[in-house]
């Protein structure tokens, strides 16, 4: 892999560990539909992919129900869920080292942009990023490939061989491929080696 000047980071499961906030927000949304889930671990597959897709995939929701699920999820997440988040050790030091090495750091997340900015501000990480790109609230831009394209376009980045996407789930890798950029999969998040390798990550790191 040649030198990368532009480094795109996923947020959930890559920069911060959002498990408690996301799983409790999903639990809250499911309760709205009368579905009781006490095992929060069973809801970790919701970390990473667009929420609507996960409601449809794991609970068989229709488009309409899935959108209603997203609204119910946000009721909890916008008040409590976003702060129930933990910083992964060593991330700030890594971001600092990359900045000092002259790299341009950007965020590409399927989380709504306003929540992503709030979370990164909360952890004093926002200052490391030239741009924080996420989904829009009506979710017309939510799939990882679309978010990556938006980040590249907004920052007028045309030299795709100098860009790399870093994330913990297959969506990060697939989205990178859709935009013809290299990708690095990380194993400390919520995807495993099998998932990242099947998606075609160029490099996988522990």
C-alpha positions as CSV (number, residue, x, y, z in Angstrom):
1,X,0.0,0.0,0.0
2,X,1.5,3.4,-1.0
3,X,1.6,6.4,1.2
4,X,-1.8,7.7,2.2
5,X,-2.3,11.4,2.7
6,X,-6.0,11.3,3.3
7,X,-7.2,9.0,6.1
8,X,-10.9,8.3,6.5
9,X,-12.1,6.9,9.8
10,X,-15.3,5.1,10.7
11,X,-16.6,6.3,14.1
12,X,-18.5,3.5,15.9
13,X,-16.2,0.6,16.8
14,X,-13.2,2.3,15.3
15,X,-12.6,5.6,17.1
16,X,-15.0,5.1,20.1
17,X,-16.9,2.1,21.6
18,X,-20.6,3.0,21.4
19,X,-21.9,-0.4,22.6
20,X,-23.9,0.8,25.7
21,X,-25.5,3.8,24.0
22,X,-26.4,2.0,20.7
23,X,-27.7,-1.2,22.3
24,X,-29.8,0.6,24.8
25,X,-31.2,2.9,22.1
26,X,-32.2,-0.2,20.0
27,X,-33.7,-1.8,23.1
28,X,-35.8,1.4,23.6
29,X,-36.9,1.3,19.9
30,X,-37.9,-2.4,20.1
31,X,-39.9,-1.7,23.3
32,X,-41.8,0.8,21.2
33,X,-43.0,-2.2,19.1
34,X,-43.6,-4.4,22.2
35,X,-40.5,-6.4,21.7
36,X,-38.6,-7.0,25.0
37,X,-34.9,-7.7,24.8
38,X,-32.8,-8.0,28.0
39,X,-29.6,-9.3,26.4
40,X,-27.9,-6.2,25.1
41,X,-25.1,-8.3,23.6
42,X,-27.6,-9.7,21.2
43,X,-28.0,-6.2,19.8
44,X,-24.4,-5.5,18.9
45,X,-24.9,-6.4,15.2
46,X,-26.7,-3.0,15.1
47,X,-23.3,-1.3,15.6
48,X,-22.0,0.0,12.2
49,X,-24.6,-0.6,9.5
50,X,-27.5,1.8,8.7
51,X,-30.2,1.3,11.4
52,X,-33.1,0.9,9.0
53,X,-31.3,-2.0,7.3
54,X,-30.7,-3.7,10.6
55,X,-34.3,-3.4,11.8
56,X,-35.4,-5.0,8.5
57,X,-32.7,-7.7,8.5
58,X,-32.9,-8.8,12.2
59,X,-36.6,-8.2,13.0
60,X,-38.2,-8.4,9.6
61,X,-39.6,-4.8,9.8
62,X,-41.2,-3.2,6.7
63,X,-39.7,0.1,5.3
64,X,-42.3,2.0,7.3
65,X,-41.7,0.2,10.6
66,X,-37.9,0.5,10.1
67,X,-38.2,4.2,9.7
68,X,-40.5,4.4,12.8
69,X,-37.8,2.3,14.6
70,X,-35.1,4.9,13.7
71,X,-37.3,7.7,15.2
72,X,-37.8,5.7,18.4
73,X,-34.1,4.9,18.6
74,X,-33.2,8.6,18.3
75,X,-35.6,9.5,21.2
76,X,-33.2,7.7,23.5
77,X,-29.9,8.2,21.6
78,X,-30.3,12.0,21.3
79,X,-30.7,12.4,25.0
80,X,-28.8,9.6,26.7
81,X,-27.3,7.2,24.2
82,X,-24.8,9.5,22.6
83,X,-22.9,10.0,26.0
84,X,-22.9,6.3,26.8
85,X,-19.8,5.9,24.7
86,X,-16.2,5.1,25.6
87,X,-13.0,6.2,24.1
88,X,-10.7,3.4,22.8
89,X,-7.3,3.6,24.5
90,X,-4.5,5.0,22.3
91,X,-6.8,6.6,19.7
92,X,-6.0,10.2,20.6
93,X,-2.3,9.5,20.6
94,X,-2.6,7.9,17.1
95,X,-4.6,10.8,15.7
96,X,-2.0,13.2,17.1
97,X,0.9,11.3,15.5
98,X,-0.9,11.2,12.2
99,X,-1.6,14.9,12.3
100,X,2.0,15.6,13.1
101,X,3.0,13.5,10.2
102,X,1.0,15.8,7.9
103,X,-1.9,13.5,7.2
104,X,-5.4,14.9,6.5
105,X,-7.9,13.1,8.8
106,X,-11.6,12.8,8.0
107,X,-14.6,10.9,9.4
108,X,-17.0,8.9,7.3
109,X,-19.8,7.4,9.5
110,X,-23.3,6.1,8.9
111,X,-24.3,7.9,12.1
112,X,-26.1,11.2,11.6
113,X,-23.5,13.9,11.2
114,X,-24.8,16.1,14.0
115,X,-24.5,13.1,16.5
116,X,-21.0,12.3,15.2
117,X,-19.8,15.9,15.8
118,X,-21.3,15.9,19.3
119,X,-19.6,12.7,20.2
120,X,-16.2,13.7,18.8
121,X,-16.5,17.1,20.6
122,X,-17.3,15.3,23.8
123,X,-14.1,13.2,23.6
124,X,-12.0,16.2,22.5
125,X,-11.3,14.4,19.2
126,X,-13.0,16.8,16.8
127,X,-9.9,19.0,16.6
128,X,-7.9,16.3,14.8
129,X,-10.3,16.1,11.9
130,X,-10.4,18.4,8.9
131,X,-14.0,17.2,8.2
132,X,-16.6,15.1,9.9
133,X,-19.0,13.5,7.5
134,X,-22.0,11.4,8.4
135,X,-25.5,10.5,7.4
136,X,-28.2,13.2,7.0
137,X,-31.2,13.0,9.3
138,X,-33.6,11.8,6.6
139,X,-31.2,9.0,5.8
140,X,-31.1,9.6,2.0
141,X,-27.3,9.6,2.6
142,X,-26.6,6.7,5.0
143,X,-24.9,3.8,3.2
144,X,-21.2,3.8,3.8
145,X,-20.3,4.1,0.1
146,X,-22.5,7.3,-0.2
147,X,-21.0,8.8,2.9
148,X,-17.5,8.2,1.7
149,X,-18.3,9.7,-1.7
150,X,-19.8,12.8,0.0
151,X,-16.6,13.2,2.2
152,X,-14.4,12.9,-0.9
153,X,-16.5,15.4,-2.9
154,X,-16.9,17.9,-0.1
155,X,-13.1,18.0,0.3
156,X,-12.4,17.9,-3.4
157,X,-10.2,14.8,-3.1
158,X,-9.4,13.4,-6.5
159,X,-6.2,11.4,-5.9
160,X,-7.9,8.2,-4.8
161,X,-4.7,6.2,-4.6
162,X,-3.7,8.5,-1.7
163,X,-6.9,7.7,0.3
164,X,-7.6,4.9,2.8
165,X,-10.7,4.0,4.7
166,X,-10.3,2.5,8.2
167,X,-13.3,0.7,9.9
168,X,-14.4,-2.3,11.8
169,X,-17.3,-3.7,9.7
170,X,-17.7,-5.1,6.2
171,X,-19.7,-1.9,5.3
172,X,-16.5,0.2,5.6
173,X,-14.7,-2.1,3.3
174,X,-17.5,-2.4,0.7
175,X,-18.0,1.4,0.8
176,X,-14.3,1.9,0.2
177,X,-14.4,-0.5,-2.8
178,X,-17.4,1.3,-4.3
179,X,-15.2,4.5,-4.3
180,X,-12.1,2.7,-5.6
181,X,-10.0,3.4,-2.4
182,X,-7.9,1.1,-0.2
183,X,-9.2,-0.1,3.2
184,X,-7.9,-1.2,6.5
185,X,-10.1,-3.4,8.8
186,X,-9.6,-3.2,12.6
187,X,-10.3,-6.2,14.8
188,X,-10.9,-4.4,18.2
189,X,-14.3,-3.2,17.0
190,X,-17.5,-5.2,16.1
191,X,-16.5,-7.1,13.0
192,X,-14.3,-10.2,13.0
193,X,-11.4,-11.3,10.7
194,X,-13.7,-13.5,8.6
195,X,-16.2,-10.6,7.9
196,X,-13.4,-8.1,7.0
197,X,-11.5,-10.5,4.9
198,X,-14.6,-11.7,3.0
199,X,-15.4,-8.1,2.2
200,X,-11.9,-7.7,0.8
201,X,-10.0,-5.5,3.3
202,X,-6.6,-4.6,1.9
203,X,-5.0,-4.9,5.4
204,X,-6.4,-6.2,8.6
205,X,-4.9,-5.1,12.0
206,X,-5.4,-6.3,15.5
